[in-house]
Every structure is written in structure tokens, then in C-alpha cells.
């Protein structure tokens, strides 16, 4: 009896030893047309192993790439797609540059800061006033995720003034935000509703 540990290492273990044996046999077929028919049969079997992936874009292309890899690129056939090159298998993808932009306040996040800057470009009117109110409320909610107890509206208005470069100044007497406890209660209620819906759908 021969153990799997004594067999050659599988290039793609997810397909199993039998598929690998089929690929190895396919390489040895002398007739080119017969070899191509054998390869098509193997592709069909490989696809049947993962039927849930059939809706994935380029699923067939991926299978042909995998066939080439399992044959160690020795399978001489006319591939229906341009397959991956052997030398590209172990190359690292290009490094993704990270943003070096600094946060004024991490608890507000960069997106909220950008939205405040955008709001300063709006023409004066009800639409701008409503947007600023929504932004101030969101700032308070974001602040409360860091400080669970309370936050004074004066702090929010001061930060809004700073983040807008002095272009958005709210008066504490004229503009009232929701109380901290009400914001926390509303946030907890929305979270509970989402969790309930998620559990119900399972």
C-alpha cells in the first residue's frame, strides 16, 4: 500500500489526487486531438467539483489556468484562453500605496472631514443648513463611540469650526443636537434591529 505522503506533491491539492493523475495521463497522450479531448473532459470534471463557483467571472478561464499549473505547463494543447505564465506564478503583486494624509481627529474619520470640506462649497440655503446639521449630528455620534458617556455640543461646534477652516460656525443657542443619551439609545436600537434581521435570515 502506498501512502499519500509517498506520492509527489500536488500542485493544487483542492482538486485531489485523482484529478492530478488524470492530468499526468493527459500529458502522455501522443495524439494532439485526443489530448485536447482528454483536457476538455478533465476541465468538465474540475468544474463539477465546484458547482457553486460557476457564476464567478472567468470561471472557465481559471480552470484552464489550473490545468496548466497541474501539468507543470507541460500539457501541449491549444488552450481556449491565454493561460497564466509560469514565471508569473510566484511574482508579488504591486504594493498598494497607503494614504499619508493625516487626520485632525481620528474619531471623526477622514470621510467625515472631507464631507465637511465639501459642505463649505455649497451655496447658502436650506440644503446647506440641513447638510451641516446632519454632519454635526454624525460628528457627535462618532465622538460617542470613543467617549460613551457624554459630549458637549460646544465641543462639536468647535471641531466643526476648525475642520471647516472657520467657514462653518454654529451658535449653541440656535442649533441644538440630539442629547448624547438619545443618540446612544438610537444607535443601540439600530444595532439590535440589524442583528435581529441577520439572525432571522439565517
C-alpha positions as CSV (number, residue, x, y, z in Angstrom):
1,X,0.0,0.0,0.0
2,X,1.3,3.4,-1.0
3,X,0.6,6.4,1.3
4,X,-0.2,9.9,0.0
5,X,2.9,11.1,1.8
6,X,5.0,9.0,-0.6
7,X,3.3,10.4,-3.6
8,X,4.5,13.5,-5.4
9,X,3.3,16.8,-4.0
10,X,0.1,18.1,-5.5
11,X,0.3,21.4,-7.3
12,X,-3.3,22.2,-6.3
13,X,-4.4,19.9,-3.5
14,X,-8.1,21.1,-3.7
15,X,-8.6,19.0,-6.8
16,X,-7.3,15.9,-5.2
17,X,-5.0,13.0,-6.3
18,X,-7.4,11.5,-8.9
19,X,-7.6,14.7,-11.0
20,X,-3.8,15.1,-10.8
21,X,-3.5,11.5,-12.1
22,X,-5.8,12.4,-15.0
23,X,-3.7,15.4,-15.8
24,X,-0.5,13.3,-15.7
25,X,-2.0,10.8,-18.0
26,X,-3.3,13.5,-20.4
27,X,0.3,14.8,-20.9
28,X,1.4,11.3,-22.1
29,X,-1.2,11.1,-24.9
30,X,0.6,11.2,-28.2
31,X,-2.3,12.3,-30.5
32,X,-2.8,16.1,-30.2
33,X,-6.6,15.9,-30.9
34,X,-7.1,13.1,-28.4
35,X,-5.0,15.0,-25.9
36,X,-7.3,18.1,-26.3
37,X,-10.4,15.9,-25.8
38,X,-8.9,14.5,-22.7
39,X,-8.2,18.0,-21.4
40,X,-11.8,19.1,-22.1
41,X,-13.0,16.1,-20.1
42,X,-10.8,17.0,-17.2
43,X,-12.0,20.6,-17.2
44,X,-15.6,19.4,-17.0
45,X,-14.8,17.2,-14.1
46,X,-12.9,20.0,-12.3
47,X,-15.9,22.3,-12.8
48,X,-18.3,19.7,-11.3
49,X,-16.2,19.7,-8.2
50,X,-17.0,23.4,-7.5
51,X,-20.5,24.0,-9.0
52,X,-21.1,26.9,-6.6
53,X,-18.3,28.8,-8.4
54,X,-19.9,28.6,-11.9
55,X,-21.2,32.2,-11.6
56,X,-17.8,33.6,-10.9
57,X,-16.4,35.7,-13.7
58,X,-13.9,33.9,-15.9
59,X,-14.6,30.6,-14.1
60,X,-13.6,28.6,-17.2
61,X,-10.5,30.6,-17.7
62,X,-9.5,29.9,-14.1
63,X,-10.0,26.2,-14.6
64,X,-7.7,26.2,-17.7
65,X,-5.1,28.1,-15.7
66,X,-5.3,25.5,-13.0
67,X,-5.0,22.7,-15.6
68,X,-1.8,24.2,-16.9
69,X,-0.4,24.6,-13.4
70,X,-1.2,21.0,-12.5
71,X,0.6,19.8,-15.7
72,X,3.6,22.0,-14.7
73,X,2.9,23.7,-18.0
74,X,3.9,20.5,-19.9
75,X,0.4,19.9,-21.4
76,X,0.9,20.8,-25.1
77,X,-2.6,21.7,-26.4
78,X,-4.3,24.7,-28.0
79,X,-5.8,26.4,-24.9
80,X,-9.0,28.3,-25.4
81,X,-7.7,31.2,-23.3
82,X,-4.3,32.8,-22.7
83,X,-3.1,30.9,-19.7
84,X,-1.1,32.3,-16.8
85,X,2.7,32.2,-17.4
86,X,4.8,30.0,-15.2
87,X,7.2,32.8,-14.4
88,X,4.3,35.0,-13.1
89,X,3.1,32.4,-10.5
90,X,5.5,33.5,-7.8
91,X,5.7,37.2,-8.5
92,X,4.4,39.5,-5.9
93,X,1.5,41.9,-6.8
94,X,2.4,45.6,-6.9
95,X,2.4,47.3,-3.5
96,X,-0.7,49.3,-2.8
97,X,0.3,52.8,-1.8
98,X,-1.3,53.9,1.6
99,X,-2.6,57.3,2.1
100,X,-0.3,59.5,4.1
101,X,-3.0,62.1,4.7
102,X,-3.2,63.0,8.4
103,X,-6.4,63.0,10.5
104,X,-7.3,66.0,12.5
105,X,-9.3,63.8,14.8
106,X,-9.3,60.1,14.4
107,X,-12.7,59.6,16.0
108,X,-14.4,61.5,13.1
109,X,-12.5,59.8,10.3
110,X,-11.2,61.1,7.0
111,X,-14.5,60.7,5.1
112,X,-16.4,62.9,7.6
113,X,-13.6,65.5,7.3
114,X,-13.8,65.5,3.5
115,X,-17.6,65.9,3.7
116,X,-17.3,68.9,5.9
117,X,-14.9,70.5,3.4
118,X,-17.4,69.7,0.7
119,X,-20.2,71.3,2.7
120,X,-18.3,74.6,2.7
121,X,-18.6,74.8,-1.1
122,X,-22.4,74.6,-1.0
123,X,-24.3,77.8,-1.7
124,X,-26.1,79.2,1.4
125,X,-29.7,77.9,1.8
126,X,-31.8,75.2,3.4
127,X,-29.9,72.4,1.7
128,X,-26.6,73.5,3.1
129,X,-28.2,74.1,6.5
130,X,-29.6,70.6,6.5
131,X,-26.3,69.0,5.4
132,X,-24.4,70.9,8.2
133,X,-26.9,69.7,10.8
134,X,-26.5,66.1,9.6
135,X,-22.7,66.4,9.7
136,X,-22.8,67.8,13.2
137,X,-25.0,65.0,14.4
138,X,-22.8,62.4,12.8
139,X,-19.7,64.0,14.5
140,X,-21.5,63.7,17.8
141,X,-22.3,60.1,17.1
142,X,-18.7,59.3,16.1
143,X,-17.4,61.1,19.2
144,X,-19.7,59.0,21.4
145,X,-18.1,55.8,20.0
146,X,-14.9,56.9,21.7
147,X,-16.5,58.5,24.8
148,X,-19.5,56.5,25.8
149,X,-20.7,58.9,28.5
150,X,-21.4,62.3,27.0
151,X,-20.2,65.1,24.7
152,X,-20.9,68.8,24.9
153,X,-22.4,70.4,21.7
154,X,-19.8,73.2,22.2
155,X,-17.1,70.7,21.6
156,X,-18.7,69.5,18.3
157,X,-19.3,73.1,17.1
158,X,-15.7,74.0,18.0
159,X,-14.3,71.0,16.0
160,X,-16.7,71.8,13.1
161,X,-15.4,75.3,13.0
162,X,-11.8,74.0,13.0
163,X,-12.4,71.3,10.3
164,X,-14.1,73.7,8.0
165,X,-11.3,76.3,8.4
166,X,-13.7,78.7,10.1
167,X,-16.3,78.6,7.3
168,X,-19.0,76.8,9.3
169,X,-19.8,78.4,12.6
170,X,-22.8,77.2,14.6
171,X,-24.3,79.1,17.5
172,X,-25.0,76.8,20.5
173,X,-28.3,78.7,21.3
174,X,-29.6,78.4,17.8
175,X,-28.6,74.9,17.0
176,X,-29.5,72.0,19.2
177,X,-28.2,68.5,18.6
178,X,-29.8,65.3,20.0
179,X,-28.8,64.6,23.6
180,X,-26.0,62.1,24.0
181,X,-28.2,59.5,25.7
182,X,-30.8,59.7,22.9
183,X,-28.0,59.2,20.2
184,X,-26.6,56.2,22.1
185,X,-30.1,54.8,22.5
186,X,-30.9,55.2,18.8
187,X,-27.5,53.7,17.8
188,X,-28.1,50.7,20.1
189,X,-31.7,50.3,18.7
190,X,-30.4,50.3,15.1
191,X,-27.7,47.8,16.0
192,X,-30.2,45.4,17.7
193,X,-32.5,45.6,14.6
194,X,-29.7,44.7,12.3
195,X,-28.6,41.8,14.5
196,X,-32.2,40.6,14.7
197,X,-32.7,40.8,10.9
198,X,-29.3,39.0,10.3
199,X,-30.2,36.2,12.7
200,X,-33.7,35.8,11.3
201,X,-32.3,35.4,7.8
202,X,-30.1,32.5,8.8
